[in-house]
Amino acid sequence: MEATYAVDENRLTDFMGQITNDLGGAYSVAMVKLGDELGLYRALRDDGPATAAELAARTDCDQRYLEEWLAHQAASNYLSYESGSGRFRLPPEQALVFAEEDSPVYMIGGFENAISTIENQPGVAAAFRTGGGVAWGDQASCMFCAVARFFRPGYLHNLVQHWLPALDGVVEKLERGALVADVGCGHGHSTLIMAKAFPNSTFIGFDFHAESIAAANEHRDAHGIDPERVRFEVAPADGFAGGPYDLVACFDALHDMGNPAGTAARVRDRLKADGTWMVVEPNSGDRIEDNLNPVGRLFYAGSTMICVPTALAQGHGTALGGQAGQARLTEVFRSGGFSSVQRAAETPFNMVLEVRP
Ligand SMILES: C[S@@+](CC[C@H](N)C(=O)[O-])C[C@H]1O[C@@H](n2cnc3c(N)ncnc32)[C@H](O)[C@@H]1O
């Protein structure tokens, strides 16, 4: 039997326009990765506009491939094209996104995360059937690096400048000399940024993923920071040691933990009575309707492919998801014995919660 649909031609045209854009973005993921990995963006930033032949000479890449890549980048508004000279230019705004690792809008980590979600897809598809998880350590090969690279610019430009000062009395303690735990620290960028800013304080980063802890210790050594003052240890969030701490921080990690209530109880147990738990989470509203926007779209995809599988793999049957919202997170804090929860700061991507006993 032939199905009949009441199709509105204008809506269909609009939707196909959206899908063409979406597919264009999806195909750009591999193209941006090429530009980063082969040093093409950096070569255009450092030595200015180039034809394909000039860029081939600068980067030791094949001219024919570069002709195609450059045309794609110009069609994407990632490069501009000067038709008279046949040169392609990396505009300054695009350079901040693709070539400046310390810029607040550096997005290469976001593209690398998109690659991770594609690599993770077979494992996650199997988990959809079973309701099981995909362990953090079993996910895409460079996902840990991608995640660290994605979050670092936000920490670099907000943590010391805006987020810590928004917490009552915390900067004064850090300046005098405080004991700090960074739980779920991953590659330790957040820990090292704080450690550099507050040389009188001592920092311990904890994560249950041994490879990430090894990378964090390497980063610490590369920055020449005293291992007596900053160290990284393998430990689960609901069983980390030491303290009593003046400050415990969790950066984009609580929602990945399979036992967030156990983590809250552990933090409460290890925190000084006047201590602070700083919880940085994806910025989201409490209702699905609040998150149906471009940022929510990115986070729900990351949550489906990375965060929920990570949490469910831990065997507690809980997965907060990357868009848990402040109300759901507050239930977790209260279950751990915390009574005060304030939104201290936010960016389009993150909210910073001040959680106190
Ligand atoms: C999205 S990453 C964020 C890493 C880091 N805080 C950052 O912002 O770059 C989440 C981190 O939580 C860690 N994690 C997840 N569950 C954990 C658990 N139960 N105990 C300790 N770490 C955990 C993962 O290994 C991972 O490093």
The ligand as an ORCA input file, in Angstrom:
! r2SCAN-3c Opt
* xyz 0 1
  C      35.683     13.874     30.621
  S      37.095     13.317     31.455
  C      37.665     14.817     32.223
  C      39.113     14.744     32.615
  C      39.692     16.005     33.208
  N      39.075     16.345     34.474
  C      39.571     17.147     32.238
  O      38.751     18.014     32.488
  O      40.277     17.188     31.216
  C      36.444     12.380     32.811
  C      37.504     11.758     33.681
  O      36.867     11.079     34.772
  C      37.597      9.902     35.026
  N      36.722      8.992     35.762
  C      35.538      8.466     35.381
  N      35.037      7.681     36.341
  C      35.929      7.686     37.362
  C      35.962      7.074     38.646
  N      34.961      6.299     39.064
  N      37.013      7.322     39.440
  C      38.017      8.126     39.036
  N      38.048      8.724     37.827
  C      37.004      8.511     37.007
  C      38.007      9.405     33.653
  O      39.093      8.504     33.692
  C      38.360     10.722     32.967
  O      39.711     11.055     33.122
*
